[in-house]
Amino acid sequence: MSDMRLLHIATDNKFLNYALPLFNGIQNTHNSVWIVHALDTLELTKSKVDRVIDPQKLAQSDTSDFDAIILHSLKDDFTEFVLKQPAAMPILWIGWGFDYYDLIAADELQLLLPLTRQLKIDLISKKHWVKRLLHIARRILEPARLVRSKAIERINFFAPVLESEYVALESAQPGLHLPEFLPWNYGSVEDQYALGIDERWVSGKHILIGNSATWTSNHLEAIELVEEAGITNEQTVFIPLSYGEAPSSYADAIAIAATKAFADNQTVIKDFMAIEDYLAILSSCGFVIMNHVRQQALGNIISILYLGSRLFLRRENPTLSELRNYGFILNSTADLKTNNSLIRTPLSLAEQQHNRRLTLEIWGREPALTRTENVVKRLSEKVNSSRISIHKSDLMHDS
């Protein structure tokens, strides 16, 4: 493989810190990083950054020094930039979920269960709803939708979080020519998802609900589910709400619902905590409910499976079927409805060991590097193919 000069385009985010060690671990690969950010100061990106660029100036930037471009998400700011690239420039889009889920479900309200949907309607102001409706209209109507579709069709490769999401997107958008699918995920078990856990196993009977203050976590329904199943006096329900896009009024409403359901046997986490403290809580939770309809919180899920907790996901969530296809032992939230003892029945040691082995086989450092190597190889093949095509075109022109 000849040397590849890769340009990574990203916003200020922590996941780039997971990605670059993998790409830097591939021989004959040179990685440059541009952070698209209105301010010069970065908060979340700890990796070496070559350029901080204003979103308004991205589309006019010269990329001729690079062989291929890797987009870390497809922000609206990136679409014009994509369309400005020469046809011979390979582009990989690493999807995050937010940047393609509106193509699968046109309105986020479709991803909310009834109690959560009503809570959002009650808490969000009319001004916000007008702004949201305008945003949806811009996504649906021309010319914004056309520009975005053209940008997606210009991209050569697409790595969503789950392969099943690629299939769902194909089904939801039959008229959209999707880029070629490439499997790739951020980070690895050893370097991120089990860092600080090491050989530790889950050691408690407590319950974790969700991972963030996001509407799509459907906390109210998860609280109701656990309350109906019943918990023992030795169990505490932990609900992390220290980050996420939902307003503080959402966290307040969840705290009230948790107190009503579990009295003193609950802890709502609103403040940021050290990773060591969070891992200590995670290690004490033998039961975890992620009540999302969509794919979300995969990093947390990997850590949970590695620890050996009993995990509950919704049947509608594509993560459930994908994990089961891999062979993981886990439950649906529907299982808990029919057998409430599951919230008090930990996985056996054999089941825990099975899930840990699979997490290492799928998301361990070696498979992560192999996936990254395959990505770079595919980009290199595209570069060489483009150069051959250009050479043939020149020969035909000369003749």
N, C-alpha and C positions, 0 to 999 in steps of 0.2 A: 504494500500500500504506500503510495507516494505521500509526501507531507500534505496535510490538510490544514488550511487556515480557516477556522470556524469563528463566526461572529455571533455571539449570544446577545439577544435583545430581550431585556426584561424590565419590569418595574422594580422598585425597591422592595425586596421580599426575602424571607428567610430561606425559601426553597432553592434559590440559586446557590446557597452555601452547601446544599446537599448534592447539587448537580455537578458543579465544577470539579470536585475531586474525582468523580467518575470519568469525566471527559479528559481531565489532565492525566489520568492513569492510562490512556491509550497512546501507544507509541506513535511518533511522527504526526502528532496532532498539536496544533498551536491554537489556543483559545483566547479570544479577545472579548471583553464584556462592555456593552453599552447599557447604562441604566437610564431609562426614560423617566425623567423626574423634573418637576418644575423648580425644585430647590437644589442647591449644590450639596446640602447636607443630607446624608443617607442615615437611616435609623436601623434598618434590618439587614442590609447587605454587608456581610463581613469579608467577603472574598475580594480579591484584587479587582478593581474597576478601572478600565482604560478611559472611559469617557462618561460623563453625566450630561445628558442631552435634553433640552426642553422638548416637550411633546410637539410643539408647533414647528420645530425645526427637523424632526426626525425624517419626514418624507423627502427632504432635500439633501439628505446626507449621502456622501459618496461611499459606496461599499466595494469599489473595484479592487481593493487590496485583499479581498477575502474570496474563498472558494465556495463557501456555503453559509447560509444563515439559519440560526435556530431561534425560534420565537418561543419564549417562555410565557405562554398564554397568548390569546389573541384579543388584546384590548382594542377598543374602537380607534384609539390613536394609532394603531399599527396598520390598519387596513390600507390607507393611502400609501404608506411606506412599501407595503407588499406589492401594490400595483405599479410602483415606480421601478421595481427591480427588473433587470434585463431577463429575457426568457431563459437564458443559459444559467442563471443563478439558482441552484437548488435551495429550497426553503423547507424546513421542518417546523411544524407547529406542535409544540408539546401542550396539550390541552389540560386545563385545570378543572373544568366542570362549569364554572360560572360563564365561561366563554362559548359554551355550546349547548347548555341545557335549555336555553330559551328556544333553540331549534327543535328540541325534543318535546318540551312542554312550553307553549307560547306564553303562559302566565304563571308566575311563581305560586299563585294561589292554588294551582292544580297540585302543587307539591305539599300543601298544608292540609292536615286533617281538620275535621269540623271545629273542634274547640279552639285550636290554634288559629284557624282562619278567622273565626269570629273575634278572637282576642286582637289580632292584627287590625281588623276593621275598626274595632273600638278604640285602639290606642293611637293609630296613625291619623294625623290631621287631614282635613280636606285638601289643604294646599299640597301635601305630599301625594295624595291620590291623583290630583290633577297632573302633577309632575310625572308620576308613574305612568299614567295613561298616555301622556305625550311621548314618554320614552318608548312604550310599547308600540305606539303608532309609528314612531320613527323607524323602529325595527321591522315593522310589518309592511309599511308603505314605501314606494319608490320615492327618491332614488337611493336612500340609505340602505335599504335591503338589497338592492341590486349591487351597490358598491361592496357590501360585505360578502355577498354571494360570489362576486367576481374575485375578491381577495382569497376566499376559501378555495375556489377552483384554480387560482394561480399557484397556490401552495402545492408542493410536490408530495409531502409526507405528513402524516398526522398520527400523533401518539396520544390518544385519550387516556384517562386513568385506567379504564377497563375496556377490554376488547368488546364486551357486550354492549357498551355505550356506542361504539362505532356501528354495530349492527342496528341498534335502536335509532341512531341518527340517520342511517341509510333508509330505514323504514319510514321515518317521520318526514324525510325530505327526498322523495324519489326523484325529483327534478334537479337536485343538486349533485353535481359531480364531485364526490369527495376525493381528497388526496389519498394516496396509497397508505394503508395502515402499517404502522411500525410499533412493535411492543417496546415500551420503555416506561420506567417509573423513577421517581426521585429517591435517592438515598439507598441505604441498606440496613439490614438488621444490626450488624456489628457496629456500624458507624453512626447510626441515628436511633433507630427504633428500639434497640435493646441497650443502648449506651447508658450505663449506670445501673442497668438491671443485671447484666452479666448472666450468672447461672441461677439467679434468684427465681423462685416460683411464687405464684400468688399464695398468700398465707392467711387470708381473712375471709369472712363471710359477708362483707359489706357489699353494697350495690352502687354501681355508677350509672347515671343516666346522662347520656349525651356527652358532648365535649366542648360546647361553645354556646354563646348567646346568639343563636341563629334561629330564625323562624322555622326553617326546614327541619330543625331537630324535633319538632312536635313534642315539646316537653310535657304539656298538659295531659296529653293522651298517655304518655309513658308513666307519668305519676299515677294516673287513674288505673293503669294496668297493674302496677306494682301494689297499689293500695288494695285492689281487688284480690290479688294473689295472696297478700298477707305477708308480713315480715315478722321475724322474731325480735325479742327485746335486745338480742345481741347484735342485730343488724342496724347499720346506719346507711341512709341513702345519701350519696354524694352527688351534687349537681354542679359541674364546673360552668361558670358563666363569666369568666374573666376576660374573654374576648369574643368578638363577633359583631355583625353589623346591626343587630337589633338594638333599639334604644334602651336606656336604663330602666324605663318604665316596664319593659318586657321582663328584665331580670327581677324587678320588684314583684311583678305579678306571679312569676314562677316561685319566688320565695314564699309568698303568701299561700299559694296552692300546696307547696311542699310542707309547710308548717301545719296547714289544715289536715293534710293526709297522714303525716308521720309524727306530728308534735315535735318532741326533742330528738327523735331518731332521724334527723336529717341535717345536712350541712350544705348550704348553698355557697359556692365559692365565687365571690364577685371581684376579689382583688387578685392581681398577678402574684404568683408564688414561684419560688426557685424550683428549677426542674427536679432537683433532688426531693423536694417536698411533694411535688406532684406525683413523682414515681413511687414515693412511699404510700400515697393514697391509692394509686393504681394497683400497687402490689397487695393492698389489703382488700381489694374488691374482687371477690370470686364470681360476681355476677355483673354483667354489663348489658345495658339496653341502649342501642342506637336506633332511634325510632324514625329515621329518615325514610322518605319514599324514594329519594334519589341517592346516588352514590355520594358519600361524604365521609370525611374523617378516616380515610384509609390508613393514614399513618398511625393514628391511635388504635385502629383495629389490628394492625400488624403487631403492635406492642402487646395488646390484650391477648391475642392468640399465642404469642411467644410466652407470656406469663402463665397461661393455662387457665384463664378465666372462662366461665360459661358465657358465651356471647349470644345475644338475641338481636336479630335484624328483621325488618319487615319483609314479607313475601314479595312486595312490589319492588323492593330495592334490588337492582341488578347485582349488587355486591353479594347478596345471599346466594344466588344461583351460581355466580362465578366461583365463590369460595367452595361451595359444595362440589362443583365440577373439578376443582383442584383436589378434593378429598378431605377438606377440613370438617371437623366435628363441631357443629354449632346448631342453634335453634332459631326458629322463627318466633315472632311475638305471638303468632297464632297458637304455637305449641304451649306457650305459657297460659293462654286463655283456657286451653283444654286440660292442662296439667299444672296447677299452680304450685305444686311441690318442687318444680324445676328451679324456682327462685331460692330454694333452700338446699338444692342437691348439687354439689360441686362435680366437676368432671373427675373421672377416675385418673389415677396417675398415668395409666396407659394411654388414655385419651389426651391428657396434657402433653405427654411425650410425643405423641403422634402429631399434634398440632405444631409443637415447637420444631420438630424435624421438617415439617412442610414449610414453615415460615423461612427457615434457613435455605431450603432447596429452591424456593421461589424468589425470596427477597434478600437472600444473603449477599455478601460482598462479591463473591465470584460470579453468580448469575447476573448480578447488576452490572458488573464490568463486561460480561459477555454480551448483554443486551446493548450496552453502550458501544462496544466494539462493532457490533452488527449495524448499529445506526450510522457510525462513521464510515463503515465500509459501503453501506448503501448510498450515502451522500457522495462518497468518492466515485462510485460507479456512475452516478448521475452526472457528476462533473466530467468524467472521461467520455461518457456518451455524448454530452453536449459539445465537447471539444471535437469529437469525431464528426458530428453533424455539421459543425461550423466549417471544418476543414474540407469536407465533401462539397459543401456549398461554395466555398471559395474556388475549388478546383473546377466546378461546373461553370462558375462565373468567368474564370480565366479562359476556359475553352471556348 
